Amino acid sequence: MKTAIYPGSFDPVTLGHFDIIKRASGLFDCLIIGVLRNSSKSYLFSEEERVNMLRSVTGDMANVQVCAFDGLLVDFCQEMHADVVIRGLRSAGDMEYELPMAAVNRKLSEKVETIWLSASPGYAAVSSSAVREILSYGRSAEGFVPEKLVPFVDGKGAGNAAGKEKLTLISG
Ligand code: PNS
């Protein structure tokens, strides 16, 4: 059984992330989405919100699980019996960030391989940071995040009371 981990901050999950999730779930028996719980970093969306947004959009994908993790990614991989890390690549700039990270992970554990999936056409300009910027100016995240999350994500935007829209929790 081949298990891969797709780690990230997912603050919030975007259509680009969702595209990678769909493609990676078709390549592996099990795909675990690892949501970084980093208490020293400030996120727009809480850990619970980031996990629940991902669960809400992957609820019908039988081989996909969503878990929050702390600490080193390679330790999380070991805990989950996963030997592949999946990351998405949109640009050469992403590669500059990704290569050293993969090199550190490789030095920490030779068992873990990083595999990159290139962004599908149309998603190269989609990022969580772009979504946060758009929200900060009071514009909608429509076209950047999965359709069913738009009301919830927009609820975090400038001028909207945070959490106004309730996200239906899907456990699993
Ligand atoms: O979505 P992001 O913020 O680009 O994801 C970054 C992530 C979560 C993959 C990375 O920060 C990570 O793996 N953090 C866990 C700590 C770790 O293992 N560090 C060693 C590699 S530099």
Backbone and ligand atoms as CSV (ligand in chain L), in Angstrom:
chain,resi,resn,atom,element,x,y,z
A,1,MET,N,N,0.848,-1.191,0.000
A,1,MET,CA,C,0.000,0.000,0.000
A,1,MET,C,C,0.892,1.253,0.000
A,2,LYS,N,N,0.711,2.103,-0.964
A,2,LYS,CA,C,1.567,3.284,-1.107
A,2,LYS,C,C,0.811,4.506,-0.549
A,3,THR,N,N,1.419,5.116,0.462
A,3,THR,CA,C,0.795,6.290,1.089
A,3,THR,C,C,1.655,7.518,0.838
A,4,ALA,N,N,1.000,8.604,0.442
A,4,ALA,CA,C,1.719,9.873,0.246
A,4,ALA,C,C,1.122,10.929,1.165
A,5,ILE,N,N,1.975,11.881,1.510
A,5,ILE,CA,C,1.513,13.015,2.325
A,5,ILE,C,C,1.608,14.278,1.485
A,6,TYR,N,N,0.552,15.046,1.502
A,6,TYR,CA,C,0.558,16.357,0.841
A,6,TYR,C,C,0.514,17.397,1.968
A,7,PRO,N,N,1.689,17.956,2.317
A,7,PRO,CA,C,1.718,18.879,3.452
A,7,PRO,C,C,1.568,20.337,3.018
A,8,GLY,N,N,1.117,21.162,3.933
A,8,GLY,CA,C,1.036,22.593,3.622
A,8,GLY,C,C,0.355,23.350,4.732
A,9,SER,N,N,0.275,24.657,4.525
A,9,SER,CA,C,-0.408,25.520,5.493
A,9,SER,C,C,-1.902,25.608,5.162
A,10,PHE,N,N,-2.220,25.608,3.877
A,10,PHE,CA,C,-3.614,25.643,3.414
A,10,PHE,C,C,-4.390,26.777,4.085
A,11,ASP,N,N,-3.860,27.984,3.972
A,11,ASP,CA,C,-4.427,29.149,4.684
A,11,ASP,C,C,-4.939,30.193,3.689
A,12,PRO,N,N,-6.001,29.924,2.922
A,12,PRO,CA,C,-6.861,28.739,2.916
A,12,PRO,C,C,-6.486,27.803,1.760
A,13,VAL,N,N,-7.193,26.637,1.713
A,13,VAL,CA,C,-7.035,25.730,0.565
A,13,VAL,C,C,-7.524,26.459,-0.693
A,14,THR,N,N,-6.777,26.300,-1.789
A,14,THR,CA,C,-7.137,26.971,-3.050
A,14,THR,C,C,-7.549,25.930,-4.098
A,15,LEU,N,N,-8.007,26.440,-5.237
A,15,LEU,CA,C,-8.322,25.534,-6.352
A,15,LEU,C,C,-7.057,24.830,-6.843
A,16,GLY,N,N,-5.915,25.495,-6.721
A,16,GLY,CA,C,-4.641,24.883,-7.110
A,16,GLY,C,C,-4.321,23.699,-6.207
A,17,HIS,N,N,-4.502,23.884,-4.885
A,17,HIS,CA,C,-4.296,22.767,-3.956
A,17,HIS,C,C,-5.264,21.621,-4.294
A,18,PHE,N,N,-6.510,21.997,-4.532
A,18,PHE,CA,C,-7.545,20.983,-4.768
A,18,PHE,C,C,-7.224,20.162,-6.021
A,19,ASP,N,N,-6.685,20.825,-7.033
A,19,ASP,CA,C,-6.281,20.135,-8.259
A,19,ASP,C,C,-5.175,19.115,-7.949
A,20,ILE,N,N,-4.199,19.529,-7.136
A,20,ILE,CA,C,-3.102,18.607,-6.766
A,20,ILE,C,C,-3.664,17.435,-5.951
A,21,ILE,N,N,-4.605,17.723,-5.052
A,21,ILE,CA,C,-5.198,16.659,-4.215
A,21,ILE,C,C,-5.880,15.620,-5.111
A,22,LYS,N,N,-6.671,16.095,-6.077
A,22,LYS,CA,C,-7.391,15.158,-6.962
A,22,LYS,C,C,-6.408,14.305,-7.746
A,23,ARG,N,N,-5.367,14.946,-8.289
A,23,ARG,CA,C,-4.410,14.198,-9.112
A,23,ARG,C,C,-3.598,13.224,-8.258
A,24,ALA,N,N,-3.140,13.681,-7.084
A,24,ALA,CA,C,-2.311,12.810,-6.230
A,24,ALA,C,C,-3.131,11.653,-5.672
A,25,SER,N,N,-4.412,11.887,-5.406
A,25,SER,CA,C,-5.238,10.799,-4.847
A,25,SER,C,C,-5.422,9.676,-5.876
A,26,GLY,N,N,-5.266,10.012,-7.156
A,26,GLY,CA,C,-5.354,8.995,-8.203
A,26,GLY,C,C,-4.054,8.221,-8.384
A,27,LEU,N,N,-2.977,8.730,-7.812
A,27,LEU,CA,C,-1.664,8.098,-7.998
A,27,LEU,C,C,-1.275,7.173,-6.847
A,28,PHE,N,N,-1.911,7.395,-5.675
A,28,PHE,CA,C,-1.521,6.632,-4.483
A,28,PHE,C,C,-2.730,5.920,-3.884
A,29,ASP,N,N,-2.449,4.843,-3.104
A,29,ASP,CA,C,-3.551,4.134,-2.442
A,29,ASP,C,C,-4.196,5.031,-1.394
A,30,CYS,N,N,-3.339,5.805,-0.729
A,30,CYS,CA,C,-3.844,6.668,0.343
A,30,CYS,C,C,-3.119,8.012,0.269
A,31,LEU,N,N,-3.870,9.084,0.367
A,31,LEU,CA,C,-3.269,10.426,0.389
A,31,LEU,C,C,-3.667,11.095,1.707
A,32,ILE,N,N,-2.641,11.491,2.463
A,32,ILE,CA,C,-2.911,12.186,3.729
A,32,ILE,C,C,-2.549,13.652,3.538
A,33,ILE,N,N,-3.514,14.515,3.753
A,33,ILE,CA,C,-3.225,15.953,3.665
A,33,ILE,C,C,-2.788,16.387,5.058
A,34,GLY,N,N,-1.544,16.853,5.164
A,34,GLY,CA,C,-0.984,17.259,6.455
A,34,GLY,C,C,-1.060,18.773,6.595
A,35,VAL,N,N,-1.855,19.216,7.532
A,35,VAL,CA,C,-2.052,20.661,7.740
A,35,VAL,C,C,-1.109,21.110,8.847
A,36,LEU,N,N,-0.175,22.002,8.501
A,36,LEU,CA,C,0.827,22.415,9.493
A,36,LEU,C,C,0.181,23.214,10.624
A,37,ARG,N,N,0.451,22.732,11.849
A,37,ARG,CA,C,-0.022,23.424,13.041
A,37,ARG,C,C,1.228,24.113,13.599
A,38,ASN,N,N,1.401,25.381,13.269
A,38,ASN,CA,C,2.632,26.064,13.670
A,38,ASN,C,C,2.266,27.229,14.572
A,39,SER,N,N,2.471,27.024,15.864
A,39,SER,CA,C,1.987,28.027,16.824
A,39,SER,C,C,2.779,29.328,16.731
A,40,SER,N,N,3.982,29.289,16.087
A,40,SER,CA,C,4.772,30.523,16.012
A,40,SER,C,C,4.400,31.354,14.773
A,41,LYS,N,N,3.541,30.805,13.909
A,41,LYS,CA,C,3.144,31.533,12.702
A,41,LYS,C,C,1.700,31.986,12.874
A,42,SER,N,N,1.371,33.187,12.366
A,42,SER,CA,C,-0.035,33.569,12.496
A,42,SER,C,C,-0.754,33.324,11.175
A,43,TYR,N,N,-1.877,32.673,11.271
A,43,TYR,CA,C,-2.671,32.302,10.100
A,43,TYR,C,C,-3.951,33.124,10.082
A,44,LEU,N,N,-4.515,33.323,8.889
A,44,LEU,CA,C,-5.825,33.974,8.806
A,44,LEU,C,C,-6.904,33.000,9.281
A,45,PHE,N,N,-6.745,31.730,8.911
A,45,PHE,CA,C,-7.716,30.709,9.286
A,45,PHE,C,C,-7.106,29.828,10.381
A,46,SER,N,N,-7.927,29.510,11.383
A,46,SER,CA,C,-7.422,28.688,12.492
A,46,SER,C,C,-7.117,27.266,11.984
A,47,GLU,N,N,-6.430,26.517,12.806
A,47,GLU,CA,C,-6.129,25.122,12.439
A,47,GLU,C,C,-7.432,24.360,12.163
A,48,GLU,N,N,-8.409,24.548,13.043
A,48,GLU,CA,C,-9.690,23.833,12.886
A,48,GLU,C,C,-10.364,24.225,11.562
A,49,GLU,N,N,-10.315,25.513,11.243
A,49,GLU,CA,C,-10.942,25.965,9.989
A,49,GLU,C,C,-10.213,25.397,8.771
A,50,ARG,N,N,-8.889,25.389,8.826
A,50,ARG,CA,C,-8.111,24.879,7.680
A,50,ARG,C,C,-8.377,23.378,7.483
A,51,VAL,N,N,-8.421,22.647,8.598
A,51,VAL,CA,C,-8.708,21.203,8.511
A,51,VAL,C,C,-10.135,20.987,8.006
A,52,ASN,N,N,-11.089,21.740,8.547
A,52,ASN,CA,C,-12.491,21.524,8.161
A,52,ASN,C,C,-12.771,21.932,6.723
A,53,MET,N,N,-12.101,22.984,6.238
A,53,MET,CA,C,-12.278,23.357,4.827
A,53,MET,C,C,-11.815,22.200,3.937
A,54,LEU,N,N,-10.659,21.611,4.288
A,54,LEU,CA,C,-10.134,20.502,3.485
A,54,LEU,C,C,-11.047,19.284,3.581
A,55,ARG,N,N,-11.556,19.012,4.791
A,55,ARG,CA,C,-12.464,17.850,4.937
A,55,ARG,C,C,-13.745,18.086,4.146
A,56,SER,N,N,-14.182,19.313,4.132
A,56,SER,CA,C,-15.428,19.623,3.437
A,56,SER,C,C,-15.308,19.394,1.926
A,57,VAL,N,N,-14.129,19.660,1.355
A,57,VAL,CA,C,-13.993,19.487,-0.103
A,57,VAL,C,C,-13.472,18.104,-0.513
A,58,THR,N,N,-13.004,17.321,0.460
A,58,THR,CA,C,-12.483,15.984,0.111
A,58,THR,C,C,-13.363,14.868,0.681
A,59,GLY,N,N,-14.511,15.251,1.243
A,59,GLY,CA,C,-15.395,14.283,1.916
A,59,GLY,C,C,-15.778,13.102,1.044
A,60,ASP,N,N,-15.839,13.313,-0.284
A,60,ASP,CA,C,-16.253,12.196,-1.155
A,60,ASP,C,C,-15.056,11.467,-1.773
A,61,MET,N,N,-13.856,11.762,-1.296
A,61,MET,CA,C,-12.664,11.064,-1.823
A,61,MET,C,C,-12.265,10.002,-0.801
A,62,ALA,N,N,-12.561,8.746,-1.147
A,62,ALA,CA,C,-12.434,7.660,-0.166
A,62,ALA,C,C,-11.011,7.444,0.339
A,63,ASN,N,N,-10.001,7.760,-0.480
A,63,ASN,CA,C,-8.625,7.460,-0.050
A,63,ASN,C,C,-7.882,8.703,0.441
A,64,VAL,N,N,-8.640,9.749,0.785
A,64,VAL,CA,C,-7.997,10.990,1.268
A,64,VAL,C,C,-8.370,11.239,2.727
A,65,GLN,N,N,-7.345,11.508,3.531
A,65,GLN,CA,C,-7.558,11.865,4.949
A,65,GLN,C,C,-6.941,13.225,5.199
A,66,VAL,N,N,-7.447,13.939,6.171
A,66,VAL,CA,C,-6.884,15.249,6.532
A,66,VAL,C,C,-6.483,15.203,8.002
A,67,CYS,N,N,-5.220,15.552,8.289
A,67,CYS,CA,C,-4.734,15.550,9.676
A,67,CYS,C,C,-3.882,16.790,9.896
A,68,ALA,N,N,-3.955,17.362,11.084
A,68,ALA,CA,C,-3.026,18.442,11.433
A,68,ALA,C,C,-1.750,17.796,11.958
A,69,PHE,N,N,-0.615,18.465,11.725
A,69,PHE,CA,C,0.626,17.930,12.289
A,69,PHE,C,C,1.512,19.051,12.811
A,70,ASP,N,N,2.351,18.648,13.752
A,70,ASP,CA,C,3.323,19.512,14.405
A,70,ASP,C,C,4.702,18.973,14.140
A,71,GLY,N,N,5.696,19.789,14.254
A,71,GLY,CA,C,7.064,19.259,14.209
A,71,GLY,C,C,7.542,18.996,12.800
A,72,LEU,N,N,8.484,18.077,12.691
A,72,LEU,CA,C,9.116,17.825,11.395
A,72,LEU,C,C,8.232,16.967,10.492
A,73,LEU,N,N,8.230,17.337,9.216
A,73,LEU,CA,C,7.442,16.598,8.229
A,73,LEU,C,C,7.901,15.135,8.135
A,74,VAL,N,N,9.213,14.917,8.188
A,74,VAL,CA,C,9.698,13.524,8.052
A,74,VAL,C,C,9.215,12.653,9.221
A,75,ASP,N,N,9.078,13.268,10.409
A,75,ASP,CA,C,8.560,12.497,11.562
A,75,ASP,C,C,7.085,12.172,11.366
A,76,PHE,N,N,6.362,13.135,10.800
A,76,PHE,CA,C,4.934,12.900,10.506
A,76,PHE,C,C,4.806,11.782,9.458
A,77,CYS,N,N,5.702,11.796,8.471
A,77,CYS,CA,C,5.682,10.741,7.439
A,77,CYS,C,C,5.883,9.371,8.083
A,78,GLN,N,N,6.845,9.315,8.998
A,78,GLN,CA,C,7.133,8.036,9.655
A,78,GLN,C,C,5.921,7.567,10.466
A,79,GLU,N,N,5.338,8.518,11.203
A,79,GLU,CA,C,4.165,8.193,12.034
A,79,GLU,C,C,3.011,7.649,11.174
A,80,MET,N,N,2.873,8.213,9.979
A,80,MET,CA,C,1.755,7.829,9.099
A,80,MET,C,C,2.124,6.697,8.123
A,81,HIS,N,N,3.355,6.182,8.234
A,81,HIS,CA,C,3.834,5.121,7.327
A,81,HIS,C,C,3.767,5.580,5.867
A,82,ALA,N,N,4.168,6.823,5.644
A,82,ALA,CA,C,4.179,7.374,4.280
A,82,ALA,C,C,5.621,7.582,3.864
A,83,ASP,N,N,5.955,7.256,2.616
A,83,ASP,CA,C,7.332,7.482,2.168
A,83,ASP,C,C,7.416,8.433,0.980
A,84,VAL,N,N,6.315,9.075,0.662
A,84,VAL,CA,C,6.314,10.062,-0.427
A,84,VAL,C,C,5.674,11.355,0.071
A,85,VAL,N,N,6.332,12.469,-0.281
A,85,VAL,CA,C,5.765,13.800,-0.013
A,85,VAL,C,C,5.412,14.405,-1.364
A,86,ILE,N,N,4.196,14.886,-1.467
A,86,ILE,CA,C,3.741,15.532,-2.707
A,86,ILE,C,C,3.725,17.033,-2.496
A,87,ARG,N,N,4.240,17.753,-3.472
A,87,ARG,CA,C,4.139,19.213,-3.435
A,87,ARG,C,C,3.761,19.691,-4.837
A,88,GLY,N,N,3.093,20.814,-4.909
A,88,GLY,CA,C,2.721,21.403,-6.192
A,88,GLY,C,C,3.771,22.428,-6.604
A,89,LEU,N,N,3.967,22.571,-7.887
A,89,LEU,CA,C,4.948,23.539,-8.416
A,89,LEU,C,C,4.277,24.439,-9.436
A,90,ARG,N,N,4.334,25.760,-9.192
A,90,ARG,CA,C,3.700,26.686,-10.145
A,90,ARG,C,C,4.725,27.433,-10.981
A,91,SER,N,N,5.947,27.570,-10.453
A,91,SER,CA,C,6.925,28.441,-11.120
A,91,SER,C,C,8.337,28.069,-10.700
A,92,ALA,N,N,9.312,28.710,-11.387
A,92,ALA,CA,C,10.716,28.509,-11.000
A,92,ALA,C,C,10.939,29.049,-9.590
A,93,GLY,N,N,10.194,30.090,-9.244
A,93,GLY,CA,C,10.293,30.657,-7.887
A,93,GLY,C,C,9.902,29.619,-6.842
A,94,ASP,N,N,8.878,28.848,-7.132
A,94,ASP,CA,C,8.477,27.780,-6.197
A,94,ASP,C,C,9.610,26.784,-6.024
A,95,MET,N,N,10.296,26.502,-7.125
A,95,MET,CA,C,11.377,25.508,-7.081
A,95,MET,C,C,12.491,25.965,-6.134
A,96,GLU,N,N,12.741,27.278,-6.125
A,96,GLU,CA,C,13.799,27.803,-5.236
A,96,GLU,C,C,13.463,27.563,-3.773
A,97,TYR,N,N,12.185,27.564,-3.461
A,97,TYR,CA,C,11.724,27.307,-2.090
A,97,TYR,C,C,11.666,25.799,-1.829
A,98,GLU,N,N,11.267,25.069,-2.862
A,98,GLU,CA,C,11.019,23.637,-2.694
A,98,GLU,C,C,12.292,22.796,-2.612
A,99,LEU,N,N,13.286,23.131,-3.452
A,99,LEU,CA,C,14.480,22.275,-3.508
A,99,LEU,C,C,15.227,22.197,-2.182
A,100,PRO,N,N,15.518,23.352,-1.534
A,100,PRO,CA,C,16.206,23.251,-0.244
A,100,PRO,C,C,15.375,22.508,0.802
A,101,MET,N,N,14.056,22.695,0.740
A,101,MET,CA,C,13.188,22.008,1.709
A,101,MET,C,C,13.272,20.485,1.500
A,102,ALA,N,N,13.214,20.077,0.231
A,102,ALA,CA,C,13.313,18.642,-0.063
A,102,ALA,C,C,14.687,18.113,0.338
A,103,ALA,N,N,15.720,18.943,0.146
A,103,ALA,CA,C,17.083,18.511,0.495
A,103,ALA,C,C,17.206,18.300,2.007
A,104,VAL,N,N,16.601,19.201,2.781
A,104,VAL,CA,C,16.640,19.050,4.249
A,104,VAL,C,C,15.899,17.772,4.640
A,105,ASN,N,N,14.727,17.580,4.049
A,105,ASN,CA,C,13.947,16.377,4.381
A,105,ASN,C,C,14.711,15.107,4.024
A,106,ARG,N,N,15.402,15.160,2.901
A,106,ARG,CA,C,16.165,13.990,2.434
A,106,ARG,C,C,17.330,13.701,3.367
A,107,LYS,N,N,17.942,14.785,3.872
A,107,LYS,CA,C,19.069,14.617,4.803
A,107,LYS,C,C,18.569,14.033,6.135
A,108,LEU,N,N,17.358,14.429,6.502
A,108,LEU,CA,C,16.790,13.930,7.756
A,108,LEU,C,C,16.306,12.489,7.624
A,109,SER,N,N,15.820,12.131,6.444
A,109,SER,CA,C,15.325,10.771,6.234
A,109,SER,C,C,15.455,10.377,4.774
A,110,GLU,N,N,16.286,9.381,4.525
A,110,GLU,CA,C,16.465,8.913,3.141
A,110,GLU,C,C,15.274,8.098,2.659
A,111,LYS,N,N,14.386,7.775,3.589
A,111,LYS,CA,C,13.220,6.962,3.206
A,111,LYS,C,C,12.174,7.801,2.489
A,112,VAL,N,N,12.218,9.111,2.710
A,112,VAL,CA,C,11.151,9.969,2.178
A,112,VAL,C,C,11.565,10.613,0.861
A,113,GLU,N,N,10.764,10.375,-0.165
A,113,GLU,CA,C,10.996,10.986,-1.485
A,113,GLU,C,C,10.001,12.122,-1.681
A,114,THR,N,N,10.472,13.245,-2.241
A,114,THR,CA,C,9.542,14.322,-2.587
A,114,THR,C,C,9.232,14.240,-4.077
A,115,ILE,N,N,7.959,14.287,-4.398
A,115,ILE,CA,C,7.524,14.281,-5.809
A,115,ILE,C,C,6.713,15.550,-6.043
A,116,TRP,N,N,7.063,16.263,-7.102
A,116,TRP,CA,C,6.354,17.510,-7.420
A,116,TRP,C,C,5.388,17.294,-8.578
A,117,LEU,N,N,4.214,17.853,-8.445
A,117,LEU,CA,C,3.251,17.857,-9.551
A,117,LEU,C,C,3.147,19.294,-10.043
A,118,SER,N,N,3.289,19.477,-11.366
A,118,SER,CA,C,3.213,20.845,-11.884
A,118,SER,C,C,1.754,21.300,-11.902
A,119,ALA,N,N,1.572,22.573,-11.619
A,119,ALA,CA,C,0.213,23.135,-11.573
A,119,ALA,C,C,-0.458,22.985,-12.928
A,120,SER,N,N,-1.741,22.657,-12.911
A,120,SER,CA,C,-2.491,22.596,-14.168
A,120,SER,C,C,-2.642,24.006,-14.722
A,121,PRO,N,N,-2.773,24.111,-16.059
A,121,PRO,CA,C,-2.956,25.442,-16.651
A,121,PRO,C,C,-4.139,26.144,-15.979
A,122,GLY,N,N,-3.961,27.394,-15.681
A,122,GLY,CA,C,-5.045,28.143,-15.034
A,122,GLY,C,C,-4.826,28.313,-13.545
A,123,TYR,N,N,-3.958,27.491,-12.961
A,123,TYR,CA,C,-3.754,27.595,-11.516
A,123,TYR,C,C,-2.392,28.178,-11.134
A,124,ALA,N,N,-1.602,28.569,-12.128
A,124,ALA,CA,C,-0.253,29.057,-11.818
A,124,ALA,C,C,-0.291,30.342,-10.988
A,125,ALA,N,N,-1.365,31.106,-11.123
A,125,ALA,CA,C,-1.429,32.381,-10.397
A,125,ALA,C,C,-2.265,32.276,-9.126
A,126,VAL,N,N,-2.674,31.067,-8.796
A,126,VAL,CA,C,-3.558,30.894,-7.628
A,126,VAL,C,C,-2.721,30.486,-6.417
A,127,SER,N,N,-2.780,31.305,-5.372
A,127,SER,CA,C,-2.037,30.970,-4.151
A,127,SER,C,C,-2.848,31.414,-2.937
A,128,SER,N,N,-2.551,30.807,-1.798
A,128,SER,CA,C,-3.235,31.212,-0.562
A,128,SER,C,C,-2.916,32.664,-0.235
A,129,SER,N,N,-1.661,33.074,-0.486
A,129,SER,CA,C,-1.310,34.466,-0.147
A,129,SER,C,C,-2.087,35.443,-1.026
A,130,ALA,N,N,-2.317,35.078,-2.307
A,130,ALA,CA,C,-3.129,35.950,-3.178
A,130,ALA,C,C,-4.555,36.031,-2.636
A,131,VAL,N,N,-5.076,34.908,-2.175
A,131,VAL,CA,C,-6.441,34.902,-1.623
A,131,VAL,C,C,-6.512,35.827,-0.398
A,132,ARG,N,N,-5.533,35.729,0.481
A,132,ARG,CA,C,-5.562,36.573,1.691
A,132,ARG,C,C,-5.491,38.049,1.313
A,133,GLU,N,N,-4.680,38.356,0.311
A,133,GLU,CA,C,-4.543,39.752,-0.144
A,133,GLU,C,C,-5.890,40.252,-0.714
A,134,ILE,N,N,-6.508,39.426,-1.555
A,134,ILE,CA,C,-7.800,39.793,-2.164
A,134,ILE,C,C,-8.839,40.047,-1.068
A,135,LEU,N,N,-8.866,39.155,-0.081
A,135,LEU,CA,C,-9.834,39.291,1.017
A,135,LEU,C,C,-9.589,40.568,1.802
A,136,SER,N,N,-8.307,40.929,1.954
A,136,SER,CA,C,-7.988,42.117,2.764
A,136,SER,C,C,-8.511,43.388,2.115
A,137,TYR,N,N,-8.788,43.339,0.806
A,137,TYR,CA,C,-9.356,44.501,0.110
A,137,TYR,C,C,-10.866,44.347,-0.087
A,138,GLY,N,N,-11.432,43.365,0.597
A,138,GLY,CA,C,-12.886,43.225,0.572
A,138,GLY,C,C,-13.439,42.565,-0.680
A,139,ARG,N,N,-12.561,41.976,-1.517
A,139,ARG,CA,C,-13.051,41.302,-2.729
A,139,ARG,C,C,-13.256,39.815,-2.450
A,140,SER,N,N,-14.049,39.177,-3.327
A,140,SER,CA,C,-14.385,37.769,-3.131
A,140,SER,C,C,-13.259,36.841,-3.622
A,141,ALA,N,N,-13.159,35.703,-2.962
A,141,ALA,CA,C,-12.170,34.674,-3.351
A,141,ALA,C,C,-12.726,33.757,-4.438
A,142,GLU,N,N,-13.854,34.104,-5.005
A,142,GLU,CA,C,-14.456,33.273,-6.053
A,142,GLU,C,C,-13.456,33.078,-7.205
A,143,GLY,N,N,-13.338,31.843,-7.672
A,143,GLY,CA,C,-12.399,31.550,-8.754
A,143,GLY,C,C,-11.018,31.190,-8.240
A,144,PHE,N,N,-10.815,31.359,-6.913
A,144,PHE,CA,C,-9.517,31.034,-6.311
A,144,PHE,C,C,-9.631,29.845,-5.344
A,145,VAL,N,N,-10.800,29.697,-4.728
A,145,VAL,CA,C,-10.993,28.595,-3.772
A,145,VAL,C,C,-12.171,27.744,-4.254
A,146,PRO,N,N,-12.275,26.479,-3.813
A,146,PRO,CA,C,-13.403,25.648,-4.245
A,146,PRO,C,C,-14.733,26.354,-3.976
A,147,GLU,N,N,-15.632,26.228,-4.948
A,147,GLU,CA,C,-16.897,26.971,-4.953
A,147,GLU,C,C,-17.646,26.901,-3.615
A,148,LYS,N,N,-17.720,25.687,-3.032
A,148,LYS,CA,C,-18.524,25.556,-1.810
A,148,LYS,C,C,-17.917,26.286,-0.615
A,149,LEU,N,N,-16.636,26.660,-0.716
A,149,LEU,CA,C,-15.988,27.357,0.401
A,149,LEU,C,C,-16.079,28.882,0.275
A,150,VAL,N,N,-16.516,29.364,-0.897
A,150,VAL,CA,C,-16.476,30.815,-1.150
A,150,VAL,C,C,-17.197,31.622,-0.061
A,151,PRO,N,N,-18.437,31.275,0.325
A,151,PRO,CA,C,-19.113,32.098,1.341
A,151,PRO,C,C,-18.350,32.129,2.661
A,152,PHE,N,N,-17.809,30.978,3.055
A,152,PHE,CA,C,-17.060,30.913,4.315
A,152,PHE,C,C,-15.774,31.742,4.227
A,153,VAL,N,N,-15.030,31.547,3.142
A,153,VAL,CA,C,-13.750,32.258,2.985
A,153,VAL,C,C,-14.004,33.764,2.884
A,154,ASP,N,N,-15.015,34.146,2.116
A,154,ASP,CA,C,-15.317,35.577,1.973
A,154,ASP,C,C,-15.714,36.195,3.318
A,155,GLY,N,N,-16.253,35.360,4.209
A,155,GLY,CA,C,-16.640,35.841,5.544
A,155,GLY,C,C,-15.458,36.341,6.353
A,156,LYS,N,N,-14.240,36.003,5.939
A,156,LYS,CA,C,-13.021,36.463,6.632
A,156,LYS,C,C,-12.494,37.754,6.031
A,157,GLY,N,N,-13.142,38.206,4.960
A,157,GLY,CA,C,-12.626,39.376,4.255
A,157,GLY,C,C,-12.879,40.672,4.996
A,158,ALA,N,N,-12.228,41.742,4.531
A,158,ALA,CA,C,-12.381,43.066,5.143
A,158,ALA,C,C,-13.857,43.432,5.140
A,159,GLY,N,N,-14.326,43.887,6.274
A,159,GLY,CA,C,-15.716,44.342,6.349
A,159,GLY,C,C,-16.691,43.245,6.717
A,160,ASN,N,N,-16.218,41.996,6.747
A,160,ASN,CA,C,-17.107,40.893,7.147
A,160,ASN,C,C,-16.706,40.393,8.523
A,161,ALA,N,N,-17.699,40.091,9.327
A,161,ALA,CA,C,-17.381,39.545,10.648
A,161,ALA,C,C,-16.833,38.143,10.447
A,162,ALA,N,N,-15.659,37.883,11.028
A,162,ALA,CA,C,-15.042,36.560,10.860
A,162,ALA,C,C,-15.989,35.482,11.345
A,163,GLY,N,N,-16.098,34.434,10.574
A,163,GLY,CA,C,-16.911,33.294,10.995
A,163,GLY,C,C,-18.398,33.524,10.799
A,164,LYS,N,N,-18.771,34.594,10.072
A,164,LYS,CA,C,-20.194,34.875,9.865
A,164,LYS,C,C,-20.866,33.688,9.166
A,165,GLU,N,N,-20.161,33.203,8.128
A,165,GLU,CA,C,-20.669,32.026,7.422
A,165,GLU,C,C,-20.156,30.786,8.146
A,166,LYS,N,N,-21.040,29.861,8.427
A,166,LYS,CA,C,-20.626,28.644,9.121
A,166,LYS,C,C,-20.250,27.570,8.088
A,167,LEU,N,N,-19.099,26.953,8.336
A,167,LEU,CA,C,-18.669,25.871,7.451
A,167,LEU,C,C,-19.233,24.566,7.996
A,168,THR,N,N,-19.937,23.830,7.146
A,168,THR,CA,C,-20.486,22.545,7.591
A,168,THR,C,C,-19.321,21.607,7.877
A,169,LEU,N,N,-19.289,21.083,9.049
A,169,LEU,CA,C,-18.175,20.215,9.419
A,169,LEU,C,C,-18.407,18.809,8.886
A,170,ILE,N,N,-17.411,18.311,8.195
A,170,ILE,CA,C,-17.479,16.920,7.718
A,170,ILE,C,C,-16.336,16.190,8.367
A,171,SER,N,N,-16.647,15.242,9.186
A,171,SER,CA,C,-15.553,14.547,9.873
A,171,SER,C,C,-15.029,13.417,9.005
A,172,GLY,N,N,-13.864,12.959,9.314
A,172,GLY,CA,C,-13.277,11.838,8.568
A,172,GLY,C,C,-11.854,12.110,8.231
L,1,PNS,O1,O,2.075,25.546,2.359
L,1,PNS,P1,P,3.462,25.813,2.838
L,1,PNS,O2,O,3.434,26.841,3.958
L,1,PNS,O3,O,4.397,26.189,1.716
L,1,PNS,O4,O,3.975,24.415,3.473
L,1,PNS,C1,C,5.246,24.354,4.077
L,1,PNS,C2,C,5.449,23.013,4.817
L,1,PNS,C3,C,4.310,22.743,5.787
L,1,PNS,C4,C,5.502,21.891,3.801
L,1,PNS,C5,C,6.812,23.107,5.552
L,1,PNS,O5,O,6.861,24.302,6.267
L,1,PNS,C6,C,7.050,21.946,6.526
L,1,PNS,O6,O,7.179,20.820,6.119
L,1,PNS,N1,N,7.087,22.276,7.831
L,1,PNS,C7,C,7.318,21.299,8.873
L,1,PNS,C8,C,8.693,21.500,9.510
L,1,PNS,C9,C,9.770,20.751,8.759
L,1,PNS,O7,O,9.701,19.553,8.551
L,1,PNS,N2,N,10.842,21.459,8.352
L,1,PNS,C10,C,11.951,20.844,7.633
L,1,PNS,C11,C,11.891,21.131,6.146
L,1,PNS,S1,S,12.506,22.752,5.841
